[in-house]
């Protein structure tokens, strides 16, 4: 089982590389989508870490993957500047997932 990072920040990628996690740095919507396509097609990658800023660029695509594809597990992470999400971000995600 492998973990892969899709980041908008080189510092985040550098930190993850120190932990043995490979990844890419992308900034544009088409680059993010291309990175996801390659990750989804690689059956060895089971966990995808993605920075919050990138999730904000393609929220519908991320939600579609979470709801319709079993693997990989997608985990949003803050970048080096910290989280931009409020303290209720987990509850908001759960509410959106079940349709409240």
C-alpha positions in Angstrom: 0.0 0.0 0.0 1.4 3.3 -1.1 0.6 6.9 -0.2 0.9 9.7 -2.7 0.8 13.5 -2.2 -0.8 16.0 -4.6 0.3 19.5 -3.3 0.4 23.1 -4.4 3.4 23.8 -2.2 7.0 22.5 -2.5 7.6 22.7 1.2 4.7 20.3 1.9 6.2 17.9 -0.7 9.6 18.2 0.8 8.3 17.3 4.3 6.4 14.3 3.0 9.4 13.1 1.1 11.3 13.0 4.4 8.6 10.6 5.5 9.0 8.5 2.4 5.9 9.7 0.6 6.2 10.6 -3.1 4.2 13.3 -4.8 3.8 16.1 -7.2 3.4 19.9 -7.0 0.6 21.2 -9.2 -1.2 24.6 -9.5 -3.7 24.5 -12.3 -7.0 22.6 -12.5 -5.9 20.5 -15.5 -2.6 19.6 -13.7 -4.6 18.5 -10.6 -7.0 16.4 -12.7 -4.1 14.7 -14.6 -2.4 13.9 -11.3 -5.6 12.3 -10.0 -6.1 10.3 -13.2 -2.6 8.8 -12.9 -3.1 8.0 -9.2 -6.4 6.4 -9.8 -4.9 4.2 -12.5 -2.0 3.1 -10.2 -3.6 0.3 -8.1 -0.6 0.3 -5.6 -1.6 3.8 -4.4 -4.2 3.4 -1.7 -4.0 6.8 0.0 -3.9 10.2 -1.6 -3.0 13.2 0.5 -4.1 16.5 -1.1 -3.7 20.1 0.2 -6.8 22.0 1.1 -6.2 24.7 -1.6 -6.3 22.1 -4.3 -9.5 20.6 -3.0 -11.1 24.0 -3.2 -10.2 24.1 -6.9 -11.9 20.8 -7.8 -14.5 20.1 -5.0 -17.0 18.3 -7.2 -14.4 16.0 -8.7 -13.1 15.1 -5.2 -16.6 14.4 -3.9 -17.3 12.2 -6.9 -14.2 10.1 -6.3 -15.0 9.8 -2.5 -18.6 8.7 -3.2 -18.0 6.4 -6.2 -14.5 4.9 -6.1 -13.5 2.6 -3.3 -9.8 3.4 -3.6 -7.8 5.5 -3.1 -8.7 7.1 0.2 -8.5 10.9 -0.2 -7.2 12.8 2.8 -7.2 16.6 2.8 -4.2 18.1 4.6 -3.3 21.7 5.5 -0.2 23.2 3.9 2.6 24.8 5.8 0.5 27.8 6.6 -2.0 25.8 8.6 -5.6 24.9 7.9 -8.0 27.3 6.3 -11.0 25.1 7.5 -12.9 26.0 10.5 -13.2 23.8 13.6 -16.4 22.2 12.2 -14.9 21.0 8.9 -15.3 17.3 9.8 -19.0 17.8 10.7 -19.5 19.8 7.5 -18.0 16.9 5.4 -20.2 14.3 7.2 -23.3 16.5 6.6 -22.5 16.9 2.9 -21.8 13.2 2.5 -25.2 12.1 3.9 -27.1 15.0 2.3 -28.0 17.2 5.3 
